[in-house]
Amino acid sequence: MARLVGHFRGLTLEDVRRMRMRDYRALVDAMNEDLKAQERATKRAERHSGAPGVRRVPVMR
């Protein structure tokens, strides 16, 4: 529950406690999707952050 409150600004622990289970699960699913998208963006940025002017070209065998 604390992770949800930290992820969604304006949400309080009391709000989470009063939610229906269906709404709670939907919120957890939304948070997981946000975290996955953030992880993909971070990996993409790391993959493309090479030295300036250097291209990474796959070698054909």
C-alpha positions as CSV (number, residue, x, y, z in Angstrom):
1,M,0.0,0.0,0.0
2,A,2.8,2.4,0.8
3,R,4.3,1.9,-2.7
4,L,0.9,3.0,-4.2
5,V,0.8,6.1,-2.1
6,G,4.3,7.0,-3.0
7,H,3.7,6.4,-6.7
8,F,0.4,8.3,-7.1
9,R,0.7,11.8,-5.8
10,G,-2.3,13.0,-3.8
11,L,-3.3,9.5,-2.8
12,T,-3.4,8.8,0.9
13,L,-3.2,5.6,2.9
14,E,-6.7,6.2,4.1
15,D,-7.9,6.4,0.5
16,V,-6.3,3.1,-0.3
17,R,-7.9,1.4,2.7
18,R,-11.4,2.6,1.7
19,M,-11.1,1.4,-1.9
20,R,-12.9,-1.6,-3.2
21,M,-10.7,-4.5,-4.1
22,R,-11.5,-4.1,-7.8
23,D,-10.3,-0.5,-7.7
24,Y,-7.2,-1.4,-5.7
25,R,-6.2,-4.0,-8.3
26,A,-6.8,-1.6,-11.1
27,L,-4.5,0.9,-9.4
28,V,-1.9,-1.7,-8.8
29,D,-2.0,-2.7,-12.5
30,A,-1.7,0.9,-13.6
31,M,1.3,1.4,-11.3
32,N,3.0,-1.8,-12.7
33,E,2.5,-0.6,-16.2
34,D,4.0,2.8,-15.3
35,L,7.0,1.1,-13.8
36,K,7.5,-1.2,-16.8
37,A,7.3,1.8,-19.2
38,Q,9.8,3.7,-17.1
39,E,12.2,0.7,-17.1
40,R,11.9,0.3,-20.9
41,A,12.6,4.0,-21.3
42,T,15.7,3.8,-19.1
43,K,17.0,0.8,-21.0
44,R,16.4,2.6,-24.3
45,A,18.3,5.7,-23.1
46,E,21.2,3.6,-21.8
47,R,21.4,1.7,-25.1
48,H,21.5,4.9,-27.1
49,S,23.9,6.8,-24.9
50,G,27.2,6.1,-26.6
51,A,30.1,8.3,-27.4
52,P,29.1,11.2,-29.7
53,G,29.8,10.4,-33.4
54,V,30.2,6.7,-32.8
55,R,27.8,4.4,-34.5
56,R,27.1,0.9,-33.3
57,V,26.7,-1.3,-36.4
58,P,26.2,-5.0,-36.1
59,V,28.9,-7.1,-37.8
60,M,27.6,-9.6,-40.4
61,R,29.2,-13.1,-40.3
